[in-house]
Each structure stands twice: as C-alpha cells, then as structure tokens.
C-alpha cells in the first residue's frame, strides 16, 4: 500500500511542483513550457501541455516547437491523477524506486482533490491554438477511473465512496470515455475492492462484451473495424475468465 502526503489534505489548486512533475516526463527538448497569455491560472495544466499547432509526423524527441500551458480542466486533471497513481505502483513494484513512486502518488492525490473541488472546470481551446483538447465536458467516467487507481494504491475509503456514488457504465474505452479503464481495475482486484463490487463489475464487462460481439456478427451491421473490435472484446473476456 502506498501512503502519500496530500491524500487526506484539501487543496483548491495545483502547486508549481505538481506541474513540474508533469512536464518532467517530457524529453529535454520539450521542457520549455510557457504560460500562454490569457491562461486561467498562474499554474495550469492543459489536456496535456502542447504546441500551438499540430506538430505533424515527427518523433517526439525531435519536436522542438515551443509548448504552451493554457488552462486546466477537470477531465484532463483526473486522467493525470489516474496515470500518476498507476505510475506510483509501477515505479514502486517494478523499479523499486520508492522516492519517485511517492512523488507520483502525491501528485495523483492532490490532482484528484483539485478535481473534486472543481468538478465543472472545463476547457476550451483559444482561437489561435489548433491542437485537440481531450476535454469532453463529462467527468464522471474520469472520476471512476482516477478513484479506482487511487483506492488500489492507498485504500483511502474516500475513493471507494466516490466510486460507489457514481453509477457504473461499461463501454469501449476511448479518449473521451474511461468508464472501462476504471472497470478493469475494479474487476481485476477483488482483494482490494471486495468480491461483491468486483464481481458485479466483472458481470457488467462480460455482458457488454457479449452485446458488442453479437452486434458485430449482425449481417446488417457495418463491418468497419470489426476485426480490431473483436480482438479487444474477446481479449477482455479472456482477461476476466
């Protein structure tokens, strides 16, 4: 179990250190991040800090375009919280780096608390920025994913209560829909979440996969991307059975 400073504290905004933690994963050529004029906070997280226009086909380490931090949204923040919780576990278990694991866990916990304090903080791209926002204006699925990952590493009951307070849905994961990512974590960790909750989520995942597979075998249904979707769904069934 990982116990991180900030899990039980109350924070209404990110600290500069948390933002530095985020950009610290970027290649050296991309670590020059500036606040764009008109940003909504002195410390901001865009749905990832990015370039002003799409970089095109180029390897990340060779992209030297100036990166901007513009504004933060609840959905991007919760995605960050979920990924940092996963990173905390990976760096502790696989790499035995407890110091860096603790930094990831602390950033995750504080990000989650900010999201709880700002559940309707959305983000719209300024007119002069042409990259995507990954902001869908609906954060319940991101809350479930982030809470699941944080509860798995901390056992803080607040996260479990938040999960149970949101009706669980299951659909194929995408950039705007993360219900399934939280569902996978809950379903595959019955010792953490309890047999009742994990079992119920497993049934939901299996039922959803059966429904999708039935739909995809319908001769009146489009076969577009059928092979990829079948692989993902049958893989999900094998993962759970």
C-alpha positions as CSV (number, residue, x, y, z in Angstrom):
1,X,0.0,0.0,0.0
2,X,1.2,3.5,-0.8
3,X,0.6,6.3,1.7
4,X,1.1,9.6,0.1
5,X,1.1,13.1,1.5
6,X,-1.9,15.0,0.2
7,X,-4.4,12.1,0.1
8,X,-6.3,13.4,3.1
9,X,-5.5,17.1,2.7
10,X,-7.6,19.7,1.0
11,X,-6.2,21.6,-2.0
12,X,-8.0,24.1,-4.2
13,X,-5.3,24.4,-6.8
14,X,-2.2,22.7,-8.1
15,X,1.2,23.7,-6.7
16,X,4.0,24.6,-9.1
17,X,5.8,21.4,-8.1
18,X,3.0,19.2,-9.4
19,X,3.1,21.0,-12.7
20,X,6.8,20.5,-12.9
21,X,6.2,16.8,-12.1
22,X,4.0,16.5,-15.1
23,X,6.4,18.2,-17.6
24,X,9.3,16.3,-16.0
25,X,8.4,13.3,-18.1
26,X,8.9,15.1,-21.4
27,X,12.1,14.9,-23.4
28,X,14.6,17.7,-22.7
29,X,13.7,19.4,-25.9
30,X,10.1,19.8,-24.8
31,X,10.6,21.0,-21.2
32,X,10.4,24.7,-22.2
33,X,6.8,25.3,-21.4
34,X,5.4,28.8,-21.2
35,X,2.1,30.2,-19.9
36,X,0.1,31.5,-22.8
37,X,-1.4,34.9,-22.5
38,X,-4.9,34.7,-21.1
39,X,-4.4,31.4,-19.2
40,X,-6.8,31.0,-16.3
41,X,-4.3,30.3,-13.6
42,X,-0.7,31.0,-12.6
43,X,-0.1,27.3,-12.6
44,X,-2.0,25.4,-15.3
45,X,-2.4,22.0,-16.8
46,X,-3.8,21.8,-20.3
47,X,-5.1,18.5,-21.6
48,X,-1.5,17.9,-21.9
49,X,0.7,20.9,-22.3
50,X,1.2,21.1,-26.1
51,X,2.3,23.0,-29.1
52,X,0.2,25.8,-30.6
53,X,-0.4,23.8,-33.8
54,X,-0.2,20.1,-34.6
55,X,3.4,19.1,-35.0
56,X,2.8,16.7,-37.9
57,X,4.7,13.4,-38.4
58,X,7.8,13.8,-36.3
59,X,9.4,11.8,-33.5
60,X,8.6,13.4,-30.0
61,X,12.3,13.8,-29.1
62,X,12.9,15.8,-32.3
63,X,10.0,18.1,-31.8
64,X,11.5,21.4,-30.6
65,X,8.3,23.5,-31.0
66,X,7.5,25.7,-28.1
67,X,5.0,24.1,-25.8
68,X,2.2,26.1,-24.1
69,X,0.3,25.6,-20.9
70,X,-3.0,27.3,-21.3
71,X,-5.7,26.1,-18.9
72,X,-6.8,23.2,-16.9
73,X,-9.9,21.0,-17.0
74,X,-11.4,18.5,-14.6
75,X,-11.2,15.7,-17.2
76,X,-7.6,16.2,-18.0
77,X,-6.8,16.5,-14.3
78,X,-8.5,13.2,-13.5
79,X,-6.7,11.5,-16.4
80,X,-3.5,12.8,-14.9
81,X,-4.5,11.5,-11.4
82,X,-5.2,8.1,-12.8
83,X,-2.0,7.8,-14.7
84,X,0.1,9.1,-11.8
85,X,-1.4,6.5,-9.5
86,X,-0.5,3.8,-11.9
87,X,3.0,5.2,-12.2
88,X,3.3,5.2,-8.4
89,X,2.6,1.5,-8.4
90,X,4.8,0.7,-11.3
91,X,7.8,2.6,-10.0
92,X,7.5,1.1,-6.6
93,X,6.8,-2.6,-7.6
94,X,8.8,-2.9,-10.8
95,X,11.6,-0.4,-10.4
96,X,11.9,-0.3,-6.6
97,X,12.0,3.5,-6.7
98,X,10.1,4.5,-3.6
99,X,11.1,8.1,-3.7
100,X,9.8,8.7,-7.3
101,X,6.7,6.5,-6.6
102,X,5.8,8.7,-3.6
103,X,6.1,11.8,-5.8
104,X,3.7,10.3,-8.4
105,X,1.3,9.2,-5.6
106,X,1.3,12.7,-4.0
107,X,0.7,14.4,-7.4
108,X,-2.1,12.0,-8.1
109,X,-3.8,12.6,-4.8
110,X,-3.6,16.4,-5.0
111,X,-4.9,16.3,-8.6
112,X,-7.9,14.3,-7.5
113,X,-8.7,16.7,-4.7
114,X,-8.5,19.6,-7.1
115,X,-10.9,17.9,-9.4
116,X,-13.3,17.3,-6.5
117,X,-13.2,21.0,-5.7
118,X,-13.6,22.0,-9.3
119,X,-15.9,19.4,-10.9
120,X,-17.2,21.7,-13.6
121,X,-13.9,23.2,-14.7
122,X,-14.0,22.7,-18.4
123,X,-11.5,23.9,-21.1
124,X,-12.0,25.5,-24.5
125,X,-9.1,25.9,-26.9
126,X,-8.3,29.6,-27.7
127,X,-9.0,30.6,-31.3
128,X,-5.3,30.8,-32.2
129,X,-4.5,27.2,-31.0
130,X,-5.2,24.3,-33.4
131,X,-4.4,21.2,-31.3
132,X,-7.0,19.0,-29.6
133,X,-8.3,19.5,-26.1
134,X,-9.3,16.0,-25.0
135,X,-12.0,17.7,-22.9
136,X,-15.4,16.2,-23.3
137,X,-17.3,18.2,-20.6
138,X,-18.4,15.0,-18.8
139,X,-16.1,13.9,-15.9
140,X,-18.0,11.0,-14.1
141,X,-16.1,8.3,-16.1
142,X,-12.7,10.0,-15.4
143,X,-13.7,10.3,-11.7
144,X,-14.3,6.5,-11.5
145,X,-11.0,5.7,-13.2
146,X,-9.0,8.0,-11.1
147,X,-10.7,6.9,-7.9
148,X,-10.2,3.3,-8.7
149,X,-6.5,3.7,-9.3
150,X,-6.1,5.8,-6.2
151,X,-8.0,3.4,-4.0
152,X,-6.0,0.5,-5.3
153,X,-2.7,2.0,-4.1
154,X,-3.9,3.8,-0.9
155,X,-7.1,2.0,0.5
156,X,-8.3,5.5,1.4
157,X,-12.1,5.0,1.9
158,X,-12.9,8.3,0.3
159,X,-12.1,6.9,-3.2
160,X,-14.3,3.9,-2.7
161,X,-17.1,6.0,-1.6
162,X,-16.7,8.2,-4.6
163,X,-16.8,5.1,-6.9
164,X,-20.0,3.8,-5.3
165,X,-21.6,7.3,-5.6
166,X,-21.4,7.2,-9.4
167,X,-23.5,4.8,-11.5
168,X,-21.0,2.5,-13.3
169,X,-21.4,2.1,-17.0
170,X,-19.3,0.0,-19.4
171,X,-18.3,0.9,-22.9
172,X,-15.3,0.5,-25.0
173,X,-12.6,2.9,-23.8
174,X,-11.7,6.0,-25.9
175,X,-10.1,9.3,-25.3
176,X,-13.4,10.7,-24.1
177,X,-14.8,7.7,-22.3
178,X,-12.8,6.0,-19.5
179,X,-15.5,4.0,-17.7
180,X,-13.9,0.7,-18.8
181,X,-10.5,1.7,-17.6
182,X,-11.8,2.0,-14.1
183,X,-13.9,-1.1,-14.5
184,X,-10.9,-3.2,-15.5
185,X,-9.1,-2.1,-12.3
186,X,-12.0,-2.9,-10.1
187,X,-12.8,-6.2,-11.8
188,X,-9.2,-7.5,-11.6
189,X,-8.6,-6.6,-8.0
190,X,-11.2,-8.3,-5.9
191,X,-8.9,-8.5,-2.9
192,X,-8.8,-4.7,-2.9
193,X,-12.4,-3.8,-3.9
194,X,-14.2,-6.7,-2.4
195,X,-15.8,-9.7,-4.1
196,X,-19.2,-8.0,-4.3
197,X,-18.1,-4.9,-6.2
198,X,-15.5,-6.7,-8.3
199,X,-17.9,-9.5,-9.2
200,X,-20.6,-7.0,-10.2
201,X,-18.3,-5.1,-12.5
202,X,-17.0,-8.3,-14.0
203,X,-20.5,-9.3,-14.9
204,X,-21.0,-5.9,-16.5
205,X,-17.9,-6.2,-18.6
206,X,-18.8,-9.7,-19.7
207,X,-22.3,-8.7,-20.6
208,X,-21.1,-5.7,-22.6
209,X,-18.6,-7.7,-24.5
210,X,-21.3,-10.3,-25.4
211,X,-23.5,-7.5,-26.6
212,X,-20.8,-6.0,-28.8
213,X,-19.9,-9.3,-30.3
214,X,-23.5,-10.1,-31.1
215,X,-23.8,-6.7,-32.7
216,X,-20.7,-7.2,-34.8
217,X,-21.9,-10.6,-36.1
218,X,-25.1,-9.0,-37.3
219,X,-25.0,-9.0,-41.2
220,X,-26.9,-5.7,-41.2
221,X,-24.3,-4.0,-39.1
222,X,-21.2,-2.3,-40.6
223,X,-18.1,-4.4,-40.5
224,X,-15.9,-1.4,-40.2
225,X,-13.1,-2.1,-37.7
226,X,-14.7,-5.4,-36.8
227,X,-11.5,-7.3,-36.6
228,X,-9.9,-4.9,-34.1
229,X,-13.0,-4.6,-32.0
230,X,-13.5,-8.4,-31.9
231,X,-9.9,-8.8,-30.7
232,X,-10.3,-6.2,-28.0
233,X,-13.6,-7.7,-26.7
234,X,-12.6,-11.4,-26.8
235,X,-9.3,-10.3,-25.1
236,X,-11.4,-8.7,-22.4
237,X,-13.3,-11.9,-21.9
238,X,-10.2,-14.0,-21.6
239,X,-8.7,-11.5,-19.2
240,X,-11.7,-11.9,-16.8
241,X,-12.5,-15.6,-17.2
